[in-house]
Amino acid sequence: MNTSSAPLNTGPNTRDHGGGLDAAIARFGGDRADWIDLSTGINPTSYPLPAIPDRFWQALPDSGDQAALKSAARAFWSIPDTADIAAASGVSALIAALPRLAPAAQVGIAQPTYNEHAASFAAFGWAVQTDTAATNVYVHPNNPDGRLWPLETIRENHKTLTIIDESFCDTTPDQSHIHLASERGFIILKGLGKFWGLAGLRLGFAVAHPETIAQLEQMLGPWAISGPAQHVGATALSDAKWATEMRASLTSDAARLDQIMATAGATNPCGTTLFRTYHVANAQAWFEKLAHNHILSRIFPYSDTMIRLGLPRLTDQWSRLQQVLE
């Protein structure tokens, strides 16, 4: 078993992210059933999957089901009537397409944040900078610190293109900037991977001016998402009651995690109710202590003191985490 201190999921051409349980098993041993994966911000209590009629497996995705999905998205997120919606195979597919909307230039992406946006723009020849530019990206709430970007800041810095990634914003819907989507030059990203706990469904949305959405849909091609994803997405986005109850549950669980980590010596909790980020004396040591006990956490190549944990799901997982930290 290789227990070297090299970080997981890193390398000269690797996009740094959570997950990667197979790599953790190869390094620290055990089977998948032995591990608690707290390395992502994915809700461990996912939306209950509805029954999927056979026709969604047997036929190509239909325009009527696509319209139903977009209608449910428009209602749930209060999307302006003058904005349009593109659905794709996850927010990552949209992030990969966005740099093609304009000729390569400079893009401003404030740090620290997760690096999918920077990697995608760099792959298409854009110069990525931390200062603002004519094109800017805001992760709202930010990952890993949960920072919320004020509307005044976004408007002040807006020039040509502004991308607002709201993948985690369903935890705080009152903070959404979705109303900007009707204005030219603004793109809002939404998805069912994080809050809904359906990362494997691969369903994400871009909301923007109709001309921008037309460009994106040309890039994505026909049948950008599957029929089962259409059906599950429309069902989930029509269930406002589940979303309201889940927000309350996540708030309670995040407070519980903060208490456990504070008792263990972690400080400065921040993030969202889907993930919590803390400062510790030695993040690598914390990571390895947890991993040797088959709990996967998240540390960052740009910080020696930050560690991030998602939420445990089962009672015994909460107990294991507390026992290991004690």
C-alpha positions as CSV (number, residue, x, y, z in Angstrom):
1,M,0.0,0.0,0.0
2,N,1.4,3.4,-1.0
3,T,1.0,5.9,1.9
4,S,3.2,8.7,0.5
5,S,2.3,12.3,1.3
6,A,1.6,13.2,-2.4
7,P,-1.9,14.8,-2.6
8,L,-4.7,12.9,-4.3
9,N,-6.1,14.1,-7.7
10,T,-3.1,16.3,-8.5
11,G,-0.5,16.5,-11.2
12,P,0.6,18.9,-13.9
13,N,-2.5,18.4,-16.0
14,T,-5.0,17.4,-13.4
15,R,-7.9,19.6,-12.3
16,D,-7.8,19.6,-8.5
17,H,-11.1,18.5,-7.0
18,G,-12.7,16.4,-4.3
19,G,-13.8,12.8,-4.8
20,G,-11.4,10.2,-6.1
21,L,-12.3,7.5,-3.6
22,D,-10.5,4.8,-5.7
23,A,-7.2,6.7,-5.4
24,A,-7.7,7.0,-1.6
25,I,-8.3,3.3,-1.4
26,A,-5.2,2.5,-3.4
27,R,-3.2,4.7,-1.0
28,F,-4.7,4.0,2.4
29,G,-6.4,0.6,1.9
30,G,-9.8,-0.7,2.6
31,D,-12.9,-1.3,0.4
32,R,-15.4,1.3,-0.7
33,A,-17.8,0.1,1.9
34,D,-15.3,0.9,4.6
35,W,-14.9,4.6,3.6
36,I,-16.8,7.8,4.5
37,D,-16.3,10.2,1.6
38,L,-16.5,13.8,3.0
39,S,-14.4,15.3,0.3
40,T,-17.2,16.8,-1.8
41,G,-20.0,19.3,-1.2
42,I,-22.6,16.9,-2.6
43,N,-25.7,16.5,-0.3
44,P,-25.4,13.0,1.2
45,T,-29.2,12.8,1.4
46,S,-30.1,12.9,-2.2
47,Y,-33.5,13.6,-3.7
48,P,-35.4,10.3,-3.9
49,L,-35.5,9.1,-7.4
50,P,-38.9,8.7,-9.0
51,A,-39.9,5.7,-11.1
52,I,-38.6,6.1,-14.6
53,P,-41.0,4.9,-17.3
54,D,-39.4,2.6,-19.9
55,R,-39.9,5.1,-22.7
56,F,-37.2,7.3,-21.3
57,W,-34.7,4.4,-21.8
58,Q,-36.0,3.3,-25.1
59,A,-36.2,6.5,-27.1
60,L,-34.2,9.6,-27.9
61,P,-34.9,12.5,-25.6
62,D,-38.1,14.3,-26.7
63,S,-38.8,18.0,-27.1
64,G,-41.9,17.8,-24.9
65,D,-39.9,16.4,-22.0
66,Q,-37.2,19.0,-22.5
67,A,-39.9,21.7,-22.4
68,A,-41.3,20.2,-19.1
69,L,-37.8,20.2,-17.6
70,K,-37.2,23.8,-18.5
71,S,-40.6,24.9,-17.3
72,A,-39.9,23.3,-13.9
73,A,-36.5,25.0,-13.8
74,R,-38.0,28.3,-14.6
75,A,-40.6,28.1,-11.9
76,F,-38.2,26.7,-9.2
77,W,-35.5,29.3,-9.7
78,S,-37.8,32.2,-10.6
79,I,-36.1,32.6,-14.0
80,P,-37.1,35.8,-15.8
81,D,-39.5,35.3,-18.7
82,T,-37.0,37.2,-21.0
83,A,-34.2,34.8,-20.2
84,D,-33.7,31.4,-21.8
85,I,-32.3,28.1,-20.5
86,A,-29.8,25.6,-21.9
87,A,-29.6,22.1,-20.2
88,A,-26.4,20.1,-20.4
89,S,-24.8,17.0,-19.0
90,G,-23.7,18.7,-15.8
91,V,-22.5,22.2,-15.0
92,S,-19.0,20.9,-15.9
93,A,-20.1,20.5,-19.6
94,L,-21.2,24.1,-19.6
95,I,-18.0,25.4,-17.9
96,A,-16.1,23.6,-20.7
97,A,-18.1,25.3,-23.4
98,L,-18.2,28.9,-22.0
99,P,-14.7,30.0,-23.2
100,R,-15.9,29.4,-26.8
101,L,-18.4,32.2,-26.6
102,A,-15.8,34.9,-27.3
103,P,-12.3,35.3,-28.7
104,A,-9.6,34.4,-26.1
105,A,-8.5,37.4,-24.0
106,Q,-8.2,38.0,-20.3
107,V,-10.6,36.5,-17.7
108,G,-10.8,37.5,-14.1
109,I,-11.4,34.8,-11.5
110,A,-10.9,35.8,-7.9
111,Q,-9.0,33.3,-5.8
112,P,-9.2,31.0,-3.9
113,T,-11.9,29.1,-5.7
114,Y,-12.3,25.8,-7.4
115,N,-10.3,25.6,-10.5
116,E,-12.6,24.2,-13.2
117,H,-13.3,27.6,-14.6
118,A,-9.7,28.6,-14.8
119,A,-8.7,25.3,-16.4
120,S,-11.4,25.6,-19.0
121,F,-10.5,29.1,-20.0
122,A,-6.8,28.4,-20.1
123,A,-7.4,25.4,-22.3
124,F,-8.8,27.8,-24.9
125,G,-5.9,30.2,-24.7
126,W,-7.4,32.7,-22.3
127,A,-5.1,34.5,-19.8
128,V,-6.5,33.8,-16.3
129,Q,-5.9,36.6,-13.8
130,T,-7.1,37.3,-10.3
131,D,-8.0,40.9,-11.1
132,T,-11.2,41.8,-12.9
133,A,-11.3,41.9,-16.7
134,A,-13.8,42.3,-19.5
135,T,-14.9,38.7,-18.8
136,N,-15.3,37.7,-15.1
137,V,-16.3,34.5,-13.2
138,Y,-17.9,34.5,-9.8
139,V,-18.6,31.3,-7.8
140,H,-21.6,32.3,-5.7
141,P,-21.5,31.0,-3.0
142,N,-17.8,30.4,-3.4
143,N,-16.0,27.1,-2.9
144,P,-14.3,26.6,-0.5
145,D,-15.0,29.6,1.7
146,G,-18.7,30.2,1.0
147,R,-18.2,33.9,0.0
148,L,-21.2,35.6,-1.4
149,W,-20.7,38.2,-4.1
150,P,-22.7,41.4,-3.6
151,L,-24.8,42.5,-6.6
152,E,-23.1,45.9,-6.4
153,T,-19.6,44.3,-6.9
154,I,-20.8,42.2,-9.9
155,R,-22.4,45.2,-11.6
156,E,-19.5,47.5,-11.0
157,N,-17.1,45.0,-12.6
158,H,-19.3,43.9,-15.5
159,K,-18.0,44.9,-18.9
160,T,-18.5,42.2,-21.6
161,L,-19.3,38.8,-20.1
162,T,-20.1,37.9,-16.5
163,I,-20.5,34.2,-15.4
164,I,-22.1,33.5,-12.0
165,D,-21.7,29.9,-10.9
166,E,-24.6,29.2,-8.5
167,S,-24.0,25.5,-8.2
168,F,-24.2,25.8,-4.4
169,C,-26.8,28.6,-4.2
170,D,-29.9,26.4,-3.6
171,T,-28.8,26.4,0.0
172,T,-29.4,30.2,0.1
173,P,-32.0,30.9,-2.7
174,D,-32.6,34.4,-1.4
175,Q,-29.0,35.3,-2.4
176,S,-29.4,34.2,-6.1
177,H,-28.6,36.7,-8.8
178,I,-30.9,34.9,-11.3
179,H,-32.6,38.2,-12.2
180,L,-29.5,39.3,-14.1
181,A,-30.0,36.5,-16.6
182,S,-32.3,38.5,-18.7
183,E,-29.6,41.1,-19.4
184,R,-27.0,40.7,-22.2
185,G,-23.6,39.5,-21.0
186,F,-24.7,37.7,-17.9
187,I,-24.8,33.9,-17.6
188,I,-26.0,32.1,-14.4
189,L,-25.1,28.4,-13.9
190,K,-27.3,26.0,-11.9
191,G,-27.3,22.3,-11.3
192,L,-28.8,19.3,-9.6
193,G,-25.5,17.8,-8.4
194,K,-24.9,19.5,-5.1
195,F,-28.0,20.5,-3.2
196,W,-30.1,17.8,-4.7
197,G,-27.3,15.2,-4.2
198,L,-27.7,13.9,-7.8
199,A,-24.2,14.4,-9.2
200,G,-24.4,11.1,-11.1
201,L,-27.4,12.4,-13.0
202,R,-25.2,14.9,-14.8
203,L,-27.7,17.7,-15.2
204,G,-26.8,21.4,-15.3
205,F,-28.3,24.6,-16.6
206,A,-27.1,27.9,-18.1
207,V,-29.6,30.8,-17.9
208,A,-28.9,33.8,-20.0
209,H,-30.2,36.1,-22.8
210,P,-31.8,34.0,-25.6
211,E,-29.0,34.9,-28.1
212,T,-26.4,33.5,-25.7
213,I,-28.4,30.4,-25.0
214,A,-28.7,29.8,-28.8
215,Q,-24.9,29.9,-29.1
216,L,-24.5,27.5,-26.2
217,E,-27.0,25.0,-27.6
218,Q,-25.3,25.0,-30.9
219,M,-22.1,24.0,-29.1
220,L,-23.8,21.3,-27.0
221,G,-25.6,19.7,-29.9
222,P,-28.8,17.7,-29.9
223,W,-29.8,15.5,-27.0
224,A,-27.3,17.2,-24.6
225,I,-29.0,15.4,-21.7
226,S,-30.6,12.0,-21.4
227,G,-34.3,11.2,-21.2
228,P,-34.0,9.8,-17.7
229,A,-32.3,13.0,-16.6
230,Q,-35.1,15.1,-18.1
231,H,-37.6,13.1,-16.1
232,V,-35.8,13.1,-12.8
233,G,-34.9,16.8,-13.2
234,A,-38.4,17.9,-13.9
235,T,-39.7,15.9,-10.9
236,A,-37.1,17.2,-8.5
237,L,-37.5,20.8,-9.5
238,S,-41.2,20.6,-9.0
239,D,-40.8,19.5,-5.4
240,A,-40.5,22.8,-3.5
241,K,-41.5,21.1,-0.2
242,W,-38.5,18.7,-0.3
243,A,-36.2,21.7,-1.0
244,T,-37.6,23.7,2.0
245,E,-37.3,20.8,4.4
246,M,-33.8,19.9,3.1
247,R,-32.5,23.4,3.7
248,A,-33.5,23.2,7.4
249,S,-31.9,19.7,7.7
250,L,-28.6,20.9,6.2
251,T,-28.5,23.9,8.5
252,S,-28.8,21.7,11.5
253,D,-26.2,19.2,10.2
254,A,-23.7,22.0,9.3
255,A,-23.9,23.3,12.9
256,R,-23.4,19.8,14.3
257,L,-20.2,19.4,12.1
258,D,-18.9,22.8,13.3
259,Q,-19.3,21.8,16.9
260,I,-17.4,18.5,16.3
261,M,-14.6,20.2,14.5
262,A,-14.3,23.1,17.1
263,T,-14.0,20.5,19.9
264,A,-11.2,18.9,17.9
265,G,-9.4,22.2,17.6
266,A,-10.4,23.5,14.2
267,T,-11.2,27.3,13.9
268,N,-12.8,29.9,11.6
269,P,-15.6,27.8,10.1
270,C,-16.9,29.0,6.8
271,G,-18.5,27.6,3.6
272,T,-22.1,26.6,3.0
273,T,-24.4,24.1,4.7
274,L,-23.3,21.5,2.1
275,F,-19.6,21.8,3.0
276,R,-17.6,23.4,5.9
277,T,-14.1,24.7,5.6
278,Y,-11.9,25.1,8.7
279,H,-8.4,26.3,9.6
280,V,-6.1,23.8,11.4
281,A,-2.4,23.9,12.3
282,N,-1.4,21.2,9.7
283,A,-4.0,20.4,7.1
284,Q,-2.0,17.5,5.6
285,A,-1.7,15.9,9.1
286,W,-5.5,16.1,9.6
287,F,-6.1,14.7,6.1
288,E,-3.9,11.7,6.7
289,K,-5.2,11.0,10.2
290,L,-8.7,10.9,8.8
291,A,-7.7,8.9,5.7
292,H,-5.9,6.3,7.8
293,N,-9.3,5.8,9.5
294,H,-11.0,5.6,6.0
295,I,-12.5,9.1,6.1
296,L,-11.8,11.2,3.0
297,S,-11.6,14.9,3.5
298,R,-10.4,17.7,1.2
299,I,-7.3,19.8,1.4
300,F,-5.9,22.4,-1.0
301,P,-2.6,22.8,-2.9
302,Y,-2.7,26.6,-2.1
303,S,-3.1,26.3,1.7
304,D,-1.3,24.3,4.4
305,T,-4.0,25.1,7.0
306,M,-7.4,24.8,5.3
307,I,-9.4,21.5,5.4
308,R,-12.9,21.0,4.0
309,L,-15.5,18.4,5.0
310,G,-18.8,17.5,3.6
311,L,-21.6,16.2,5.8
312,P,-21.9,12.6,7.1
313,R,-25.2,11.0,6.3
314,L,-25.7,8.1,8.7
315,T,-25.6,8.0,12.5
316,D,-22.6,5.7,12.6
317,Q,-20.7,8.0,10.2
318,W,-21.2,10.9,12.6
319,S,-20.0,8.8,15.4
320,R,-16.9,7.5,13.6
321,L,-15.9,11.0,12.6
322,Q,-16.2,12.2,16.2
323,Q,-14.3,9.3,17.6
324,V,-11.4,9.7,15.1
325,L,-11.1,13.4,15.9
326,E,-11.2,12.7,19.6
